[in-house]
Amino acid sequence: MSEFRDYDAGELEARPGVTREDQLALLANWESKGRLFLQRCVACTDSPRGRENYMPAVSSGTCAWCGWPEVA
């Protein structure tokens, strides 16, 4: 069970250089009327699937775990 952690918001650091296009490369993330909906974040994990975002933060385009902001 050591692979499971209880993450606190803002605890992780976003990897530098992750762009909006990198986030949109995941099928889980989408764009509507120019607004990013960030369901899975690739900035705070090395996993190619990304880390699941906190549901209330999805429509903000910001990752609840690492603080990666949408840069429009």
N, C-alpha and C positions, 0 to 999 in steps of 0.2 A: 504493500500500500504506500510505499515511500514515493511513488511516482505521482501521487495525488497531492495537491496543495490547495489551501484556501487563500486565494489571491485577494488582496485589498486593492481598491481602486488607486491607480497611479503608482503602484509598487514597482512595476517593471519599467525598463527604459526602452524606448523605441530605437530600433536600429537606424543609423543615419543613412540617408539616401533613398529611403522608400518613398516612392511617388504615388500619386493618384492612379496612374496607369498600372503600377504594380498591384495595387489593391483591387482594381477592376479586373485584373487577370484572373482572379478567382470567380467562379460562377456564382458563388454565394452572395457576392457584393454586386450591387446594381446602381444604375443612375437613372433618375427621373427628373426631367425638366432642369437638367444641369446640376442636380443635387445628388451627392453620393450617399448611399445607404450602406454602411459598413457593418456587415453581419459577421465576417471573419477577418481578423487583422493579421497581416503577414509581417508587420513591423516589430512585434514583440515575441516572435517565436521563429525558430529555424524550420519548423514543420511546413511542408509545401501546402498543407491544408489551412494553415493559419490558426489562430486562437479565436474561439467563439467570443464575440463581443457581448456585453451586458445589454439585454434587449432594449431597455429605455434609451440607450446611447446610440442605437443603430441609426436612427433618423438624423442624428446630429452630425454624422460623418466623422466622429471622433471616437477613438478607442478608449473604453473605460479602464483598461488595464495598464496601458503604457502611455496614454495621453496623445497618441499620434493624431494630429489635427488634419482635417481636410484642407488642402490648399487649392482653392479654386482658381 
